[in-house]
Amino acid sequence: MIILTLNCGSSSAKYQVYDWENKEVLGNGIVERIGENISTIESNIPGRESHTRKRACPTHKEAVELIIAAIIDKKNGCVTEINEIKAVGHRVVHGGERFIKSVIVDNEVIETLKELSALAPLHNPANITGIIGAKAVLPDVPHCAILDTAWHQTMPDEAFMYALPHSWYRDYNVRRYGFHGTSYLYTAKRAATLLGKDPLKTNIIIAHIGNGASMCAVKNGVCIDTSMGLTPLEGLIMGTRCGDIDPAIIPYIISRTDMNANAVDRILNKNSGLLGITEKYIDRRDINDGVEENDERCILAQDMEAYRIKKYLGSYSAVLGNVDAIVFTAGVGEMSPPVRAKALSELESIGVKVDMEKNAISKSQNCETCISAEDSKVKVFIIPTDEELVMTEDTFALMNGTYDVHTNFTYSFQDPSYVNKNREAALPRDLEKRPGLEKIIVKAK
C-alpha cells in the first residue's frame, strides 16, 4: 500500500511517498513558486540523483498534478500507476480548539478549517487549497488532515490562556495554541522508547529548533505548555521571527514611523529574528561561520538565540519538577553543536550536565544520539524528527478505523526494534565523516 503525504504552503507543496508494507520512503520532493509563471519540482528517490522539471502551476491543484506526474514518471518516478496510492495525508497548521486529533477530511471538516483560517491566514488557506486540489486529482481515496495544533490541546487553562479580557477568548478565540505538534509527538514517543519508559510516565522538554523554532513541556506523555502562541510568532528567536517581545513596541514603532500595523506585523514575521539581528543571515551555518570570524552581530545573534532557549529550559524544568530528558530536534537542533552548547551550558543546578565532546560530534540526521555526561541526572538526546511518518501512520490508521488520540494509540516507532530503513542506509556516510559518532548513538531499551 502506498500513502502520499502533502505539506502545502502558500507557494510550495512538499510531498513524500511511503510504502506501508515495506516501511520505507520511496520518494519525496517539493514544488516551489506555485502561482508564478513557472513552477519547479525537485524529486528525490533514495539512491538516485535528484530530478527537476518545470511547469506552470497557477494553483495547488496543478502542483498536485505535477507531483503525481513526477511520482508515476516511467524514468524518474517511484510508483507505477496512480491507483497504487491508497490514501493521502495532509498537514494542516491550525485546528483551533475544534480538533484534538487527526481526522478524515469531508466537507464539514473543510468548512471548519475555513472558519479557522482567521487564526492562521498565512497557512490554513494554502493547506485547504492543497486538500481541495488533491481531492480533485485523487477523488476516490481517503484524505486525512493531520493538525499541528492537536498535540497541544492537553494544555491546562493556566498555560494556554492569556491575561487579556476574557471576551477576547470567548468571542475571538484568542489563546495559546502551539505548533510543530507532529514533531513533538514523534520525538516524545521516541524519547520515552530510548529511556525504556512508559510514555505516559515520562517528563520531557523538547526543543524543535529550525528556521521556525519552538519548545514544549511534556508531562506524563502529554503537552502542558509550549512557546508558540496564537500564531507561530511568539516564543524563541527564529530565522526571521522575533519571538517574545514587549507588545508595546508595536504601537510605539507605528507612532514613530509611517508604518501601519500590517507593515509592522510583516517585519516581526519576515525581517526580525536572526535576520533582524545580523541584517544579512538566516542560516545558522552562515552565522556560525561569522562567529568563527569574530563577526560581532553573528556572535550576538547566536548568543541571543541560545539564551532564549536556555530561559525556556529553566522555566519548563520548574513547571515539570522532575525531568527525564531534554530533546533537541529539527534542522538546527539536530545539526548545530554551537547553538546546543551555549543553550545547555551551566545547567547543572537543574540536573543537566552535557559532555561537550559528544555534543561536538553529534551532527547527523540519520541517528539518535545521547550527549549528556554519564553522571547527568537528565539525559540529553538528539532525535531527528519524522513528521511525515506521523502523518503516514495517522492516515493509515484513520482509513482502517484503528486510529485514536495519541494517549490511546501506539505508533510503530515506539517499538524498541523500530528502524528507519532510509536513515539506516544513509548513516554509514555520516559515520565516515564524523569519527566517534558511533560511540554516542543511543539504542532503544
C-alpha positions, 0 to 999 in steps of 0.5 A, a space after each residue: 500500500 502506498 500513502 502520499 503525504 502533502 505539506 502545502 504552503 502558500 507557494 510550495 507543496 512538499 510531498 513524500 511517498 511511503 510504502 506501508 508494507 515495506 516501511 520505507 520512503 520511496 520518494 519525496 520532493 517539493 514544488 516551489 513558486 506555485 502561482 508564478 509563471 513557472 513552477 519547479 519540482 525537485 524529486 528525490 528517490 533514495 539512491 538516485 540523483 535528484 530530478 527537476 522539471 518545470 511547469 506552470 502551476 497557477 494553483 495547488 491543484 496543478 502542483 498536485 498534478 505535477 507531483 503525481 506526474 513526477 511520482 508515476 514518471 516511467 524514468 524518474 518516478 517511484 510508483 507505477 500507476 496512480 491507483 497504487 496510492 491508497 490514501 493521502 495525508 495532509 498537514 494542516 497548521 491550525 485546528 483551533 480548539 475544534 480538533 484534538 486529533 487527526 481526522 478524515 477530511 469531508 466537507 464539514 471538516 473543510 468548512 471548519 478549517 475555513 472558519 479557522 483560517 482567521 487564526 492562521 491566514 498565512 497557512 490554513 488557506 494554502 493547506 485547504 487549497 492543497 486538500 481541495 486540489 488533491 481531492 480533485 486529482 485523487 477523488 476516490 481515496 481517503 484524505 486525512 488532515 493531520 493538525 499541528 495544533 492537536 498535540 497541544 490541546 492537553 494544555 491546562 487553562 493556566 498555560 494556554 490562556 492569556 491575561 487579556 479580557 476574557 471576551 477576547 477568548 470567548 468571542 475571538 478565540 484568542 489563546 495559546 495554541 502551539 505548533 510543530 505538534 507532529 514533531 513533538 509527538 514523534 520525538 516524545 514517543 521516541 524519547 520515552 522508547 530510548 529511556 525504556 519508559 512508559 510514555 505516559 510516565 515520562 517528563 520531557 522538554 523538547 526543543 524543535 529548533 529550525 528556521 521556525 523554532 519552538 519548545 514544549 513541556 511534556 508531562 506524563 506523555 502529554 503537552 502542558 505548555 509550549 512557546 508558540 502562541 496564537 500564531 507561530 510568532 511568539 516564543 524563541 528567536 527564529 530565522 526571521 521571527 522575533 519571538 517574545 517581545 514587549 507588545 508595546 513596541 508595536 504601537 510605539 514603532 507605528 507612532 514613530 514611523 509611517 508604518 501601519 500595523 500590517 507593515 509592522 506585523 510583516 517585519 516581526 514575521 519576515 525581517 526580525 529574528 536572526 535576520 533582524 539581528 545580523 541584517 544579512 543571515 538566516 542560516 545558522 551555518 552562515 552565522 556560525 561561520 561569522 562567529 568563527 570570524 569574530 563577526 560581532 552581530 553573528 556572535 550576538 545573534 547566536 548568543 541571543 538565540 541560545 539564551 532564549 532557549 536556555 530561559 525556556 529550559 529553566 522555566 519548563 524544568 520548574 513547571 515539570 519538577 522532575 525531568 527525564 530528558 531534554 530533546 533537541 530536534 529539527 534542522 538546527 537542533 539536530 545539526 548545530 553543536 554551537 547553538 546546543 552548547 551555549 543553550 545547555 551550558 551551566 545547567 547543572 543546578 537543574 540536573 543537566 550536565 552535557 559532555 561537550 565532546 559528544 555534543 561536538 560530534 553529534 551532527 547527523 540526521 540519520 541517528 539518535 544520539 545521547 550527549 549528556 555526561 554519564 553522571 547527568 541526572 537528565 539525559 540529553 538526546 538528539 532525535 531527528 524528527 519524522 513528521 511525515 511518518 506521523 502523518 503516514 501512520 495517522 492516515 493509515 490508521 484513520 482509513 482502517 478505523 484503528 486510529 485514536 488520540 495519541 494517549 490511546 494509540 501506539 505508533 510503530 516507532 515506539 517499538 524498541 526494534 523500530 528502524 528507519 530503513 532510509 536513515 539506516 542506509 544513509 548513516 554509514 556516510 555520516 559515520 565516515 565523516 564524523 569519527 566517534 559518532 558511533 560511540 554516542 548513538 543511543 539504542 532503544 531499551 
